[in-house]
Amino acid sequence: MTVQQANPKDTLQNKRLISRAAFFGLFLLAPVLNIFRYDLTDARFVLLGFPLSFNLNLDWVAQSSPVDVASQVLLWFILPILVLVPLVLWVAWKWGRIYCGWLCPHFSVVETINDLMTRITGRPTLWEALKKGRRGKVIHWAGLTLVCGLIGFSWALAMLSYLLPPIPLYTDLVTGNLAFYPAIFLAIATLVFTLDFLFARHLFCKYGCAFGVVQSIAWMTHGRGQLVTFDTTRAAACRDCTKACDEACPMRLPTRSHKRAKFSCTQCLQCVSACREVQKNNPEGSLLQWQPGEPSRQTILIPVRQLTTAPRRDSKPVSTRA
C-alpha cells in the first residue's frame, strides 16, 4: 500500500504544519510589521520597528576617534555574527537541515506543489516517469501553472517589500501607480519563481540553496547527528510495501539508504510518517526511526578507514631493525 500523505492523526506532521505555516506567515508579514527589512529609500535596515544603523551616523563618526568607531562596529555588527553563525552551524551539525523541513517557506511550496502534481499525474515532479493512465487534463495543468504563478507573484511581492516601504508599495500596486523599476522587478521575479516552482524546485533545494548545502555539510561531519535510520534486521517487512517511504519523500531520496545517499535530507520525516502508516498493524511498529546515528563510513562526509587497536591472532610482530 502506497501512502502519499501523512495520517491526519500523525501529530509529528501536524506539528510541522503548524511550524511551517507560522514561519510562512512571518516571511510574508515581516516587512509589513517592520520586524525586519532593508529600506532602499533610506539605505538602512529596520529591525523590530527601529532603524538599525549600528549606532553609526556621519556626524558621530566625524567627531569620534577610530577606536570608538571600531568599538561600535565590533559591538553591533561583528559580535552578533560571531554568535549567530556558530549557533546556526551547531543546530545543523546536531539536527541536519531541520530549518528546511520545519520552517523554510520554499520547502513549504515544494511540498504543496508536490501534492498538487501527484493528484494530477500520480508523480510529484516532471522529471519522473508518468504513471500509466495518469497524464492529467489540460485544465488541471493550467490550474497547476496558475497556482505556481500566484505563489511566484506573492513571493516576488514579498521580496520587493523587504526592499521598499511595504504599505506605499501595496497602495501603488492596487491603484495601478506602480513605478517602472518595481514593476519590472515584479514581472521578472514572478517569472523566475514560477519556473522554479514548476520545474526546478527540488534541484534548487538540493544544489542551488547555499544555506541548505552549508547545513548538509555541517550535518555530515557529525557521525551521531540526528537522522532517519532503517532497521535492516526487519527488512523483510518491506516485502509487501511499494516503497511508501521513498514515494513520500519530497526530496525524492532513497530514504532507507545510508546517510551519504541522503546528503540533502531536510528532516521533514515524511518517510517516517509513511512507514508508520504502512506498519500501523505491525506490533513491532515502523522500520524507520528519527534518532542519533551510529558513526561509520556511511555517516560522515569523508569516509575514514576504521582502525582497530587489537592485533590479529595470526599476525606476526614486525621487526623494527634495519
GIURGI-V505785 format. One record per backbone hydrogen bond with DSSP energy under -0.5 kcal/mol. NH is the residue of the N-H (numbers start at 1). CO is the residue of the C=O. If there is no record, write none. Layout:
[[NH | CO] [NH | CO]]
This chain:
[[4 | 2] [10 | 7] [11 | 9] [14 | 10] [15 | 11] [16 | 12] [17 | 13] [18 | 14] [19 | 15] [20 | 16] [21 | 17] [22 | 18] [23 | 19] [24 | 20] [25 | 21] [26 | 22] [27 | 23] [28 | 24] [29 | 25] [30 | 26] [33 | 29] [34 | 31] [35 | 30] [36 | 30] [37 | 46] [38 | 162] [39 | 37] [39 | 44] [40 | 38] [40 | 163] [43 | 39] [44 | 39] [45 | 52] [46 | 37] [47 | 50] [48 | 35] [49 | 34] [50 | 47] [52 | 45] [53 | 51] [56 | 53] [61 | 57] [62 | 58] [63 | 59] [64 | 60] [64 | 61] [69 | 65] [70 | 66] [71 | 67] [72 | 68] [73 | 69] [74 | 70] [75 | 71] [76 | 72] [77 | 73] [78 | 73] [79 | 74] [81 | 77] [82 | 78] [83 | 79] [84 | 80] [85 | 81] [87 | 83] [88 | 84] [89 | 85] [90 | 86] [91 | 87] [92 | 88] [93 | 89] [94 | 90] [95 | 91] [96 | 92] [97 | 265] [98 | 96] [101 | 97] [101 | 266] [102 | 98] [103 | 99] [104 | 99] [108 | 104] [109 | 105] [110 | 106] [111 | 107] [112 | 108] [113 | 109] [114 | 110] [115 | 111] [116 | 112] [117 | 113] [118 | 114] [119 | 115] [120 | 116] [121 | 117] [122 | 117] [122 | 118] [123 | 117] [128 | 125] [131 | 121] [134 | 131] [141 | 137] [142 | 138] [143 | 139] [144 | 140] [145 | 141] [146 | 142] [147 | 143] [148 | 144] [149 | 145] [150 | 146] [151 | 147] [152 | 148] [153 | 149] [154 | 150] [155 | 151] [156 | 152] [157 | 153] [158 | 154] [159 | 155] [160 | 156] [161 | 157] [162 | 158] [162 | 159] [163 | 160] [164 | 160] [169 | 165] [170 | 166] [171 | 167] [172 | 168] [173 | 169] [174 | 170] [175 | 171] [176 | 172] [177 | 172] [178 | 172] [183 | 179] [184 | 180] [185 | 181] [186 | 182] [187 | 183] [188 | 184] [189 | 185] [190 | 186] [191 | 187] [192 | 188] [193 | 189] [194 | 190] [195 | 191] [196 | 192] [197 | 193] [198 | 194] [199 | 195] [200 | 195] [200 | 196] [201 | 196] [204 | 200] [205 | 201] [206 | 202] [207 | 203] [208 | 203] [208 | 204] [209 | 204] [210 | 208] [213 | 209] [214 | 210] [215 | 211] [216 | 212] [217 | 213] [218 | 214] [219 | 215] [220 | 216] [221 | 217] [221 | 218] [222 | 219] [223 | 221] [225 | 222] [226 | 94] [227 | 291] [229 | 227] [229 | 289] [231 | 287] [232 | 230] [234 | 231] [235 | 232] [237 | 234] [238 | 235] [239 | 236] [241 | 238] [243 | 241] [247 | 243] [248 | 244] [249 | 245] [252 | 249] [255 | 253] [257 | 254] [260 | 298] [261 | 258] [262 | 259] [263 | 260] [265 | 262] [273 | 269] [274 | 270] [275 | 271] [276 | 272] [277 | 273] [278 | 274] [279 | 275] [280 | 277] [282 | 279] [283 | 281] [285 | 282] [289 | 229] [291 | 227] [291 | 289] [293 | 225] [295 | 293] [299 | 296] [301 | 220] [303 | 301] [307 | 305] [315 | 312] [319 | 317]]
